[in-house]
Amino acid sequence: MPKIALIYPPTCDPTAPYLALPTLTAFLRTHGVEVLPIDANIEAYCRLLRRDTLEKFAERIERRRVRLERKRVLTHVEQLAFADLHEARQIAQSVPAEIDDAVAVLRDRSGVRFFDPEQYAAAIATVDDALRLISAAYSPLTLDFLSYRTPFSLLTLDTIRADSQADRNPFYDYVEQELCERLAASQVSVIGLSVAFPGQVQPAYAFALHLRRRFPHLYITVGGPAMTQLLLRLPEAPQQKALTPFDSAVVFEGETALLELARAVERGERPAGLIRGTCAANLAEHPAPDFDGIPLDKYLAPAPVLPYDPTRGCYWGKCAFCHYGLAEHGTARYRQRPPELVAQHVEQLAQRHTCRVFYFSQDAMSPAFAEKVAEQIQRSGAAIRWGTDMRPEAALTAERCRVLASGGMISAALGIESAAPRVLELINKGIAADTMTAAAQHLAAAGIAVEAMTFTDFPTETAPEARRTLQWLEAHSDSLALFICGRFDLVDGAQVALVPQKYGIREMWRVTGDELFSGLFYEETRPPKTEREQANLDAALDRLAEQWWLHHYPWAGSLSTAHTLLWYDRFGADIFRRLAGHAPKARHRESPLPAAVARLAERARQHEADIWHTMIYERRAVSPELYRTLAAALRPVRNSVS
């Protein structure tokens, strides 16, 4: 059987492993396949978030800044870069010297520094600023733990290939000097890239192109939720072009398909094109995730928080806005492991990896099944703590919530979505607002941290309806450990995209030049909110957020993250409300710009927004050539700093 390297590329959460690699690894190993699991996300960030690496990036920023400063006239693109580089100067001067200590705080095994609000806030601010430094060094790149964006990312393979080169790609040296050397020494025959999130797609392509150059004889496949959704939305010809860097791609669930692929390679075959994985019908037959070979000590956390999949899919599966995971439309079919097997697996993982806290990762866990799992964990006597995602149903009674708490449940992220009855009916939530309120209150009364997931701007939602959601969050803030209020985003595969007229959408379109169908745009029949109404809603949301010690993903104070679970376990469900107004929040360094540079930056960024608005909403076409034409129409600016 060929040896397989499974690679999880950047960019995503560096605080805990994701479920994909250990799940695939476990299945393949139980069938006799030798697997080399590589979490390239954490490995690459371990390389980037070091003093010596950041010092090189700081030098790169200064060289680029000085070169532009010497120019008497700056084009539009040069103005944007000049602004980015100037804003990064203070970061470049201070962050490299502070990054090693910041990482040490986040990995503090004693927990003393990690659980100190002031030291924690300073550490995550330093890491965030390090990402800003890296972005500026490779401007116009924008890099964080959710996304990897260049202006023309994921439009065509040509733009992806151009952006993957060493001078544009901060991960290039990691791939060349560490990953390739490791693969060569390990003598693998098959490379599988697992791409779970959109922020990994462009780096995954860059990895594949790089690995193909270095190892033309190796078989390279790709899979995962983000790649499944990307490939399924493409017509046949663009789909085949999108597969160019890979021998094949596995869509949907990959365990069985990857095993069959390995056997085919062993027979001397080279399967090509799209391979449709099969839905795991019986999760009881699947082993527990296998974390052996994954460097748990490298994650930016003081203790491991391990993911586990007691269920897969969503048992409701009817919400109009939702398209998630390994499904062609909506969500995958719901399945669950036997509760006693769940308890057995997590107890074994806890002992093997000295782990106390788990995140039960799936689309939604039914209350009745969660209760059975909690009973089994309580019966085992294991000191397991866990969080998960749930629908806020009537089945979350006060008694059931007490059972969940006694069985180790410390958090529940609830899909509230909206508190407006008409919107709830339109999205087919299947739960009334009063029922959701009762569920949240029962969980909170049992000592379980309730995280409310909401959003505004569903098509046809009015300003009063959006306010009703914010008012619900305000009215029940005492029951909420955390909340998020995002904005609706139209995605392929959701019911809204399949039947747009039903939801008040007048028109949907893609832009010419977007060969990978990465963007889907729409206009409503009538705008439901004025600019003033939107500004008032944004201000109200800001005021509401002051009641919690919030941070953005993946830090403590954001929903369903490893750090947040660790803080719940240490301090209790109300820790982020208790810290509000008392503990310092992460404050990022800001470099005051010279007045001339500030004016230049403001003007250039407004021009940039205008260019993209013209391409997307007026021309409905995007390409580097069109961008250059529109940018060239802007008058170059005299550099008053030179």
C-alpha positions as CSV (number, residue, x, y, z in Angstrom):
1,M,0.0,0.0,0.0
2,P,1.5,3.4,-0.9
3,K,2.4,5.8,1.9
4,I,0.2,8.9,1.9
5,A,1.0,12.4,3.2
6,L,-2.2,14.2,4.3
7,I,-1.6,18.0,4.3
8,Y,-3.8,20.6,6.0
9,P,-2.7,23.9,4.4
10,P,-3.0,27.5,5.8
11,T,-4.7,29.7,6.6
12,C,-6.9,28.9,9.6
13,D,-7.1,28.6,13.4
14,P,-3.6,27.9,14.9
15,T,-4.9,27.2,18.4
16,A,-6.1,23.6,17.9
17,P,-6.1,20.8,15.3
18,Y,-9.0,20.6,12.9
19,L,-10.9,17.3,12.5
20,A,-10.1,16.5,8.9
21,L,-6.6,15.1,9.2
22,P,-7.1,12.9,12.3
23,T,-10.4,11.6,10.9
24,L,-8.9,10.6,7.5
25,T,-5.7,9.3,9.2
26,A,-7.7,7.0,11.6
27,F,-9.7,5.5,8.8
28,L,-6.8,4.9,6.5
29,R,-4.6,3.5,9.3
30,T,-7.2,1.0,10.3
31,H,-7.2,-0.3,6.7
32,G,-3.4,-0.8,6.6
33,V,-2.4,2.5,4.9
34,E,0.7,4.2,6.2
35,V,-0.1,7.9,6.8
36,L,2.0,11.0,7.4
37,P,-0.3,13.7,8.7
38,I,1.1,17.2,8.3
39,D,-0.7,20.2,9.8
40,A,1.0,22.7,7.5
41,N,-1.1,25.4,8.9
42,I,0.4,25.3,12.4
43,E,3.9,24.4,11.0
44,A,3.9,27.4,8.6
45,Y,2.7,29.8,11.3
46,C,5.4,28.4,13.7
47,R,7.9,29.5,11.1
48,L,6.3,32.9,10.4
49,L,5.6,33.9,14.0
50,R,9.3,34.1,15.0
51,R,11.6,37.0,15.6
52,D,14.0,36.1,12.9
53,T,11.3,35.7,10.2
54,L,9.5,38.9,11.2
55,E,12.7,40.8,11.1
56,K,13.3,39.8,7.5
57,F,9.7,40.9,6.7
58,A,10.4,44.2,8.5
59,E,13.5,44.8,6.4
60,R,11.4,44.0,3.3
61,I,8.8,46.6,4.3
62,E,11.5,49.2,4.8
63,R,13.2,48.5,1.5
64,R,9.9,48.8,-0.4
65,R,8.9,51.9,1.5
66,V,12.2,53.7,0.8
67,R,12.0,52.7,-2.9
68,L,8.6,54.3,-3.2
69,E,9.5,57.3,-1.1
70,R,12.2,58.2,-3.6
71,K,9.8,58.3,-6.5
72,R,8.6,61.8,-7.4
73,V,5.2,60.5,-8.8
74,L,3.2,57.5,-7.6
75,T,0.7,55.6,-9.6
76,H,-2.6,54.4,-8.0
77,V,-1.2,50.9,-7.2
78,E,2.0,52.5,-5.8
79,Q,-0.1,54.8,-3.6
80,L,-1.9,51.9,-2.0
81,A,1.3,50.1,-1.3
82,F,3.0,53.2,0.0
83,A,0.1,53.7,2.5
84,D,0.2,50.0,3.6
85,L,4.0,50.2,4.1
86,H,3.9,53.5,6.1
87,E,1.1,52.1,8.4
88,A,3.2,49.1,9.1
89,R,6.4,51.0,10.1
90,Q,5.6,51.0,13.9
91,I,4.6,47.4,13.8
92,A,7.8,46.5,11.9
93,Q,9.9,48.3,14.6
94,S,8.3,46.6,17.6
95,V,6.5,43.4,16.9
96,P,9.6,41.2,15.9
97,A,11.1,41.7,19.3
98,E,7.8,40.9,21.1
99,I,6.5,37.9,19.0
100,D,8.4,35.1,20.8
101,D,7.1,36.2,24.2
102,A,3.6,36.5,22.8
103,V,3.7,33.0,21.5
104,A,5.1,31.8,24.9
105,V,2.1,33.4,26.6
106,L,-0.4,31.5,24.4
107,R,1.5,28.3,25.0
108,D,2.0,28.8,28.7
109,R,1.4,25.3,30.1
110,S,1.0,26.6,33.7
111,G,-1.9,28.8,32.5
112,V,-0.7,31.7,34.7
113,R,0.1,34.0,31.8
114,F,-2.5,32.7,29.4
115,F,-5.4,33.2,31.8
116,D,-4.2,36.7,32.9
117,P,-6.4,39.1,30.9
118,E,-3.8,41.8,30.5
119,Q,-1.0,39.5,29.3
120,Y,-3.5,37.5,27.1
121,A,-4.8,40.7,25.4
122,A,-1.2,41.9,24.8
123,A,-0.2,38.6,23.3
124,I,-3.0,38.2,20.8
125,A,-2.6,41.9,19.8
126,T,1.0,41.1,19.0
127,V,0.1,38.1,17.0
128,D,-2.5,40.0,15.1
129,D,0.0,42.8,14.4
130,A,2.4,40.2,13.2
131,L,-0.1,39.2,10.6
132,R,-0.5,42.8,9.6
133,L,3.3,43.1,9.2
134,I,3.3,40.0,7.0
135,S,0.5,41.4,4.9
136,A,2.3,44.7,4.4
137,A,5.5,43.0,3.5
138,Y,3.6,41.2,0.7
139,S,1.2,44.0,0.0
140,P,-1.4,43.8,-1.6
141,L,-1.9,40.6,0.3
142,T,-4.3,40.5,3.3
143,L,-3.6,37.6,5.6
144,D,-5.3,36.5,8.8
145,F,-6.5,33.2,10.4
146,L,-9.7,33.3,8.4
147,S,-8.6,34.4,5.0
148,Y,-5.8,34.8,2.4
149,R,-6.7,37.5,-0.1
150,T,-4.9,39.1,-3.0
151,P,-6.8,41.4,-5.3
152,F,-7.3,38.8,-8.0
153,S,-7.2,35.7,-5.9
154,L,-9.2,32.7,-7.2
155,L,-10.2,34.4,-10.4
156,T,-8.1,32.2,-12.8
157,L,-5.4,29.7,-12.5
158,D,-3.0,32.2,-14.1
159,T,-3.6,34.7,-11.2
160,I,-3.3,31.9,-8.6
161,R,0.0,30.8,-10.2
162,A,1.4,34.4,-10.3
163,D,0.4,34.9,-6.6
164,S,2.1,31.7,-5.6
165,Q,5.6,32.8,-6.5
166,A,8.2,33.4,-3.8
167,D,8.0,37.2,-4.0
168,R,4.2,37.2,-3.5
169,N,3.7,34.3,-1.1
170,P,4.8,34.3,2.6
171,F,4.4,30.5,2.8
172,Y,6.8,29.8,-0.1
173,D,9.9,29.3,2.1
174,Y,8.1,26.9,4.4
175,V,7.0,24.8,1.5
176,E,10.4,24.8,-0.2
177,Q,12.7,24.4,2.9
178,E,10.6,22.4,5.3
179,L,7.6,20.7,3.7
180,C,9.3,19.5,0.5
181,E,12.4,18.2,2.4
182,R,10.1,16.3,4.8
183,L,8.1,14.7,1.9
184,A,11.3,13.7,0.1
185,A,12.8,12.1,3.3
186,S,9.5,10.3,4.0
187,Q,9.3,8.7,0.6
188,V,5.5,9.2,0.2
189,S,3.7,8.1,-3.0
190,V,0.5,10.1,-2.6
191,I,-0.1,13.6,-1.4
192,G,-3.6,14.6,-0.2
193,L,-4.5,18.2,0.5
194,S,-7.5,18.6,2.8
195,V,-9.2,22.0,2.3
196,A,-11.9,22.7,4.9
197,F,-12.3,26.5,4.7
198,P,-12.3,29.2,2.0
199,G,-9.2,30.8,3.4
200,Q,-7.2,27.7,2.6
201,V,-8.2,27.4,-1.1
202,Q,-5.6,29.8,-2.6
203,P,-2.7,28.5,-0.4
204,A,-3.8,24.9,-1.3
205,Y,-3.4,25.7,-4.9
206,A,0.0,27.4,-4.3
207,F,1.1,24.3,-2.3
208,A,0.0,22.0,-5.2
209,L,1.7,24.0,-7.8
210,H,4.9,24.1,-5.8
211,L,4.8,20.4,-5.0
212,R,4.1,19.5,-8.6
213,R,7.2,21.3,-9.7
214,R,9.3,19.6,-7.0
215,F,7.7,16.1,-7.2
216,P,6.3,15.6,-10.8
217,H,6.1,11.8,-10.2
218,L,4.0,12.0,-7.1
219,Y,0.2,11.6,-7.2
220,I,-1.6,14.7,-5.8
221,T,-5.2,14.8,-4.8
222,V,-7.3,17.3,-3.0
223,G,-10.6,17.3,-1.1
224,G,-12.5,18.8,1.8
225,P,-15.6,21.0,2.2
226,A,-14.2,24.1,0.6
227,M,-12.9,22.3,-2.5
228,T,-16.1,20.3,-2.7
229,Q,-18.2,23.4,-2.9
230,L,-15.8,25.2,-5.3
231,L,-15.7,22.3,-7.8
232,L,-19.3,21.3,-7.7
233,R,-20.5,24.8,-8.7
234,L,-18.3,24.8,-11.8
235,P,-19.5,23.7,-15.3
236,E,-17.5,20.8,-16.8
237,A,-14.8,22.8,-18.7
238,P,-13.9,25.2,-15.9
239,Q,-14.0,22.3,-13.5
240,Q,-11.4,20.4,-15.5
241,K,-9.2,23.5,-15.7
242,A,-9.6,24.0,-11.9
243,L,-8.2,20.5,-11.5
244,T,-5.0,21.3,-13.4
245,P,-2.5,21.2,-10.5
246,F,-4.0,18.0,-9.2
247,D,-4.3,14.4,-10.5
248,S,-7.8,14.2,-8.9
249,A,-10.2,15.7,-6.4
250,V,-12.4,13.9,-3.9
251,V,-15.7,15.6,-3.3
252,F,-18.1,14.9,-0.4
253,E,-16.8,12.6,2.4
254,G,-13.4,11.3,1.7
255,E,-12.5,8.3,3.8
256,T,-13.7,5.4,1.5
257,A,-12.7,7.3,-1.7
258,L,-9.2,8.0,-0.4
259,L,-8.8,4.3,0.6
260,E,-9.9,3.2,-2.8
261,L,-7.6,5.7,-4.5
262,A,-4.6,4.4,-2.5
263,R,-5.4,0.9,-3.6
264,A,-5.7,2.0,-7.2
265,V,-2.3,3.7,-7.0
266,E,-0.8,0.5,-5.5
267,R,-2.1,-1.3,-8.6
268,G,-0.2,1.1,-10.8
269,E,-3.2,3.1,-11.8
270,R,-3.5,6.9,-11.7
271,P,-7.1,7.9,-11.2
272,A,-7.9,11.3,-12.7
273,G,-10.6,13.9,-12.4
274,L,-13.5,14.2,-10.0
275,I,-14.0,11.3,-7.6
276,R,-17.3,11.3,-5.7
277,G,-16.9,10.2,-2.1
278,T,-19.6,8.2,-0.4
279,C,-21.5,9.3,2.6
280,A,-20.5,7.3,5.7
281,A,-23.7,5.4,6.4
282,N,-22.7,4.0,9.8
283,L,-20.5,6.1,12.0
284,A,-20.3,3.3,14.5
285,E,-17.9,1.6,12.1
286,H,-15.6,4.5,12.0
287,P,-12.7,4.8,14.4
288,A,-12.0,7.7,16.7
289,P,-9.9,10.5,15.2
290,D,-6.2,9.6,15.3
291,F,-4.0,12.5,16.4
292,D,-0.7,10.5,16.5
293,G,1.9,12.4,14.4
294,I,0.2,15.7,14.8
295,P,2.3,18.1,16.9
296,L,-0.2,19.0,19.6
297,D,2.5,21.0,21.5
298,K,2.9,23.4,18.7
299,Y,-0.6,24.9,18.7
300,L,-1.0,28.3,20.3
301,A,-2.7,27.1,23.4
302,P,-1.7,26.1,26.9
303,A,-3.4,22.7,26.6
304,P,-4.9,20.6,23.8
305,V,-8.5,21.1,22.8
306,L,-9.4,18.2,20.6
307,P,-12.2,18.1,18.0
308,Y,-14.4,15.0,17.8
309,D,-17.4,14.1,15.6
310,P,-20.2,12.4,17.5
311,T,-22.5,13.3,14.6
312,R,-22.3,14.5,11.0
313,G,-24.7,16.6,9.1
314,C,-27.8,18.5,10.2
315,Y,-31.0,16.7,11.2
316,W,-33.1,19.8,10.3
317,G,-31.3,20.8,7.0
318,K,-34.0,23.2,5.8
319,C,-32.6,26.7,6.7
320,A,-32.7,28.7,3.5
321,F,-29.4,30.5,4.0
322,C,-27.3,27.5,4.8
323,H,-24.9,25.6,2.6
324,Y,-22.2,24.0,4.6
325,G,-19.9,21.1,4.6
326,L,-19.8,18.1,2.3
327,A,-23.1,18.5,0.5
328,E,-24.2,19.6,-3.0
329,H,-27.1,21.7,-1.5
330,G,-27.9,22.7,2.0
331,T,-26.2,20.4,4.5
332,A,-25.2,16.7,4.6
333,R,-27.5,14.0,5.9
334,Y,-27.6,13.6,9.7
335,R,-25.9,10.6,11.3
336,Q,-24.7,9.9,14.8
337,R,-22.4,7.5,16.6
338,P,-23.7,5.3,19.5
339,P,-23.5,7.4,22.7
340,E,-21.5,4.8,24.5
341,L,-19.0,4.8,21.7
342,V,-18.7,8.6,21.9
343,A,-17.9,8.4,25.6
344,Q,-15.4,5.6,25.1
345,H,-13.6,7.5,22.3
346,V,-13.3,10.8,24.1
347,E,-12.1,9.1,27.3
348,Q,-9.4,7.2,25.4
349,L,-8.4,10.4,23.6
350,A,-8.3,12.3,26.9
351,Q,-6.0,9.7,28.5
352,R,-3.7,9.4,25.4
353,H,-3.2,13.1,24.9
354,T,-3.7,14.5,28.4
355,C,-6.7,16.4,27.2
356,R,-9.7,17.6,29.3
357,V,-11.6,19.8,26.9
358,F,-13.2,18.7,23.6
359,Y,-15.1,20.5,20.8
360,F,-17.8,18.3,19.4
361,S,-17.6,19.4,15.8
362,Q,-20.6,18.9,13.5
363,D,-23.4,20.9,11.9
364,A,-25.8,20.4,14.8
365,M,-26.2,17.9,17.7
366,S,-29.8,17.0,18.6
367,P,-30.7,17.6,22.3
368,A,-31.9,14.0,22.9
369,F,-28.6,12.6,21.5
370,A,-26.6,15.1,23.5
371,E,-28.3,14.1,26.6
372,K,-27.4,10.4,26.0
373,V,-23.8,11.3,25.4
374,A,-23.7,13.4,28.6
375,E,-25.2,10.5,30.6
376,Q,-22.5,8.1,29.2
377,I,-19.7,10.6,30.0
378,Q,-21.0,11.1,33.5
379,R,-21.3,7.3,34.0
380,S,-17.7,6.9,32.9
381,G,-16.5,9.2,35.6
382,A,-14.1,10.9,33.2
383,A,-13.5,14.6,33.8
384,I,-14.4,15.6,30.3
385,R,-15.6,19.1,29.4
386,W,-17.1,19.8,26.0
387,G,-18.9,22.3,23.8
388,T,-20.9,22.0,20.7
389,D,-23.4,23.6,18.3
390,M,-27.2,23.1,18.7
391,R,-30.5,24.3,17.5
392,P,-32.4,26.2,20.3
393,E,-35.3,23.8,20.4
394,A,-38.1,23.1,22.9
395,A,-36.4,19.8,23.6
396,L,-33.8,21.8,25.6
397,T,-35.8,21.6,28.8
398,A,-34.5,22.7,32.1
399,E,-34.1,19.1,33.3
400,R,-32.3,18.1,30.1
401,C,-30.0,21.0,30.4
402,R,-29.1,20.0,33.9
403,V,-28.2,16.5,32.6
404,L,-26.1,18.0,29.9
405,A,-24.2,20.1,32.4
406,S,-23.6,17.2,34.8
407,G,-22.2,15.2,31.8
408,G,-19.5,17.8,31.1
409,M,-21.2,20.2,28.7
410,I,-19.7,23.7,29.2
411,S,-20.9,25.6,26.1
412,A,-23.6,25.5,23.4
413,A,-23.5,27.7,20.3
414,L,-27.1,28.3,19.3
415,G,-28.3,29.2,15.9
416,I,-30.6,32.0,16.8
417,E,-30.2,33.7,13.4
418,S,-33.0,36.4,13.9
419,A,-35.6,37.4,16.5
420,A,-38.0,38.7,13.8
421,P,-40.9,36.3,13.3
422,R,-41.3,37.0,9.6
423,V,-37.6,36.5,8.9
424,L,-37.5,33.3,10.9
425,E,-40.4,32.0,8.9
426,L,-38.8,33.1,5.6
427,I,-35.5,31.3,6.4
428,N,-37.5,28.3,7.5
429,K,-35.8,28.1,10.9
430,G,-38.6,26.0,12.3
431,I,-38.4,27.5,15.8
432,A,-40.2,30.5,17.2
433,A,-38.3,33.2,19.0
434,D,-40.0,32.4,22.4
435,T,-38.8,28.8,22.1
436,M,-35.3,30.0,21.4
437,T,-35.4,32.3,24.5
438,A,-36.5,29.4,26.7
439,A,-33.8,27.1,25.4
440,A,-31.1,29.8,26.1
441,Q,-32.4,30.5,29.5
442,H,-32.5,26.8,30.5
443,L,-29.0,26.2,29.3
444,A,-27.7,29.3,31.1
445,A,-29.5,28.3,34.3
446,A,-27.7,25.0,34.2
447,G,-24.3,26.8,34.1
448,I,-23.7,26.1,30.4
449,A,-22.3,29.0,28.4
450,V,-24.8,30.1,25.7
451,E,-23.3,31.5,22.5
452,A,-25.9,33.2,20.3
453,M,-25.2,33.1,16.6
454,T,-27.2,35.8,14.8
455,F,-27.1,37.8,11.6
456,T,-28.8,40.7,9.8
457,D,-29.5,41.6,6.2
458,F,-31.3,38.5,5.1
459,P,-33.0,39.5,1.8
460,T,-36.1,41.7,2.5
461,E,-35.2,42.2,6.2
462,T,-36.2,45.7,7.3
463,A,-34.4,47.9,9.8
464,P,-37.0,47.3,12.5
465,E,-36.6,43.6,12.0
466,A,-32.8,43.9,12.4
467,R,-33.3,46.0,15.5
468,R,-35.5,43.3,16.9
469,T,-32.6,40.9,16.8
470,L,-30.3,43.3,18.6
471,Q,-33.1,44.0,21.1
472,W,-33.4,40.3,21.8
473,L,-29.6,40.0,22.4
474,E,-29.9,43.0,24.7
475,A,-32.9,41.7,26.6
476,H,-31.3,38.3,27.2
477,S,-27.7,39.4,27.7
478,D,-27.7,37.9,31.2
479,S,-28.2,34.5,29.7
480,L,-25.6,34.9,26.9
481,A,-22.0,34.1,27.5
482,L,-21.1,35.5,24.0
483,F,-22.8,36.5,20.8
484,I,-22.0,37.2,17.2
485,C,-24.1,39.2,14.8
486,G,-22.9,38.9,11.2
487,R,-24.3,39.9,7.9
488,F,-26.0,37.7,5.4
489,D,-23.8,36.3,2.6
490,L,-25.3,34.6,-0.4
491,V,-23.6,31.3,-1.2
492,D,-24.1,28.7,-3.9
493,G,-26.0,25.7,-2.8
494,A,-28.2,27.6,-0.3
495,Q,-32.0,27.6,-1.0
496,V,-31.8,31.4,-1.4
497,A,-29.5,31.0,-4.4
498,L,-31.5,28.1,-5.8
499,V,-34.9,30.0,-5.7
500,P,-33.9,33.7,-5.4
501,Q,-37.2,35.2,-6.4
502,K,-38.9,33.6,-3.4
503,Y,-36.6,35.7,-1.2
504,G,-37.0,39.1,-2.8
505,I,-33.8,38.9,-5.0
506,R,-34.3,40.6,-8.3
507,E,-31.1,39.5,-9.9
508,M,-28.0,37.3,-9.3
509,W,-24.8,37.4,-11.3
510,R,-21.2,36.4,-11.6
511,V,-18.6,38.7,-13.1
512,T,-16.9,37.9,-16.4
513,G,-13.3,36.7,-15.7
514,D,-14.2,34.8,-12.5
515,E,-13.3,31.4,-13.9
516,L,-13.6,29.7,-10.5
517,F,-17.0,31.2,-9.7
518,S,-15.6,32.6,-6.5
519,G,-18.1,35.5,-6.2
520,L,-21.9,35.5,-6.3
521,F,-23.5,38.9,-6.4
522,Y,-27.2,40.0,-6.1
523,E,-29.6,42.9,-6.0
524,E,-32.9,42.9,-4.0
525,T,-36.1,43.9,-5.6
526,R,-36.1,46.9,-3.3
527,P,-33.4,48.0,-0.8
528,P,-34.7,47.2,2.7
529,K,-32.5,49.7,4.6
530,T,-31.3,53.2,4.0
531,E,-27.7,54.1,4.7
532,R,-28.8,56.0,7.8
533,E,-30.7,53.0,9.1
534,Q,-27.6,50.8,8.5
535,A,-25.4,53.3,10.3
536,N,-27.8,53.3,13.3
537,L,-27.8,49.5,13.4
538,D,-24.0,49.4,13.3
539,A,-23.8,51.9,16.2
540,A,-26.3,49.9,18.2
541,L,-24.3,46.8,17.7
542,D,-21.2,48.5,18.9
543,R,-22.9,49.6,22.1
544,L,-24.3,46.1,22.7
545,A,-20.8,44.5,22.2
546,E,-19.4,46.6,25.1
547,Q,-21.3,44.3,27.5
548,W,-18.8,41.5,26.8
549,W,-15.0,41.0,26.6
550,L,-15.1,40.2,22.9
551,H,-12.3,39.3,20.6
552,H,-12.3,38.2,17.0
553,Y,-11.8,34.6,15.8
554,P,-9.9,32.5,17.0
555,W,-9.2,34.2,20.3
556,A,-11.0,33.9,23.7
557,G,-14.1,35.9,23.5
558,S,-15.1,34.5,20.1
559,L,-17.6,31.7,19.5
560,S,-16.7,28.0,19.6
561,T,-12.9,28.4,19.7
562,A,-10.4,26.4,21.7
563,H,-9.3,29.5,23.8
564,T,-12.9,30.3,24.6
565,L,-13.6,26.8,25.8
566,L,-10.5,26.9,28.0
567,W,-11.6,30.2,29.6
568,Y,-15.1,28.7,30.3
569,D,-13.5,25.7,31.9
570,R,-11.2,27.8,34.0
571,F,-13.6,30.6,35.1
572,G,-17.1,29.7,34.3
573,A,-19.8,30.5,31.7
574,D,-20.1,34.2,32.6
575,I,-16.4,35.1,32.4
576,F,-16.6,37.3,29.3
577,R,-19.4,39.3,30.8
578,R,-17.6,39.7,34.1
579,L,-14.5,41.0,32.3
580,A,-16.3,43.6,30.2
581,G,-15.2,47.1,31.1
582,H,-12.6,45.8,33.5
583,A,-10.0,43.8,31.5
584,P,-8.1,45.4,28.7
585,K,-9.0,44.4,25.1
586,A,-6.4,43.6,22.5
587,R,-5.1,47.0,21.2
588,H,-3.3,47.1,17.9
589,R,-0.4,49.4,17.2
590,E,-1.3,52.3,15.0
591,S,1.4,54.4,13.3
592,P,0.3,58.0,13.0
593,L,0.8,58.8,9.3
594,P,2.3,62.1,8.1
595,A,-0.5,64.4,7.0
596,A,0.5,64.1,3.3
597,V,0.6,60.3,3.5
598,A,-2.8,60.2,5.3
599,R,-4.4,62.2,2.6
600,L,-2.8,60.1,-0.1
601,A,-4.0,56.9,1.6
602,E,-7.6,58.1,2.0
603,R,-7.8,59.2,-1.6
604,A,-6.2,56.0,-3.0
605,R,-8.4,53.7,-1.0
606,Q,-11.5,55.5,-2.1
607,H,-10.4,55.3,-5.7
608,E,-9.7,51.5,-5.1
609,A,-13.2,51.0,-3.8
610,D,-14.6,52.9,-6.8
611,I,-12.6,50.8,-9.2
612,W,-14.0,47.5,-7.7
613,H,-17.5,48.9,-7.6
614,T,-17.2,49.8,-11.3
615,M,-15.9,46.3,-12.2
616,I,-18.4,44.3,-10.2
617,Y,-21.6,46.4,-10.4
618,E,-21.2,48.3,-13.6
619,R,-18.9,46.4,-16.0
620,R,-19.7,43.1,-14.3
621,A,-16.2,42.0,-15.3
622,V,-13.0,41.6,-13.3
623,S,-9.5,41.1,-14.6
624,P,-6.0,42.5,-14.0
625,E,-6.2,44.1,-17.5
626,L,-9.5,45.9,-16.8
627,Y,-8.2,47.0,-13.4
628,R,-5.0,48.5,-14.9
629,T,-7.1,50.4,-17.5
630,L,-9.3,51.9,-14.8
631,A,-6.4,52.6,-12.5
632,A,-4.5,54.3,-15.4
633,A,-7.3,56.7,-15.9
634,L,-6.5,58.1,-12.5
635,R,-4.0,60.9,-12.4
636,P,-0.7,59.9,-10.8
637,V,0.0,61.8,-7.5
638,R,3.1,63.8,-6.8
639,N,4.8,62.3,-3.8
640,S,5.1,65.1,-1.3
641,V,7.1,62.9,1.1
642,S,10.0,62.4,-1.4
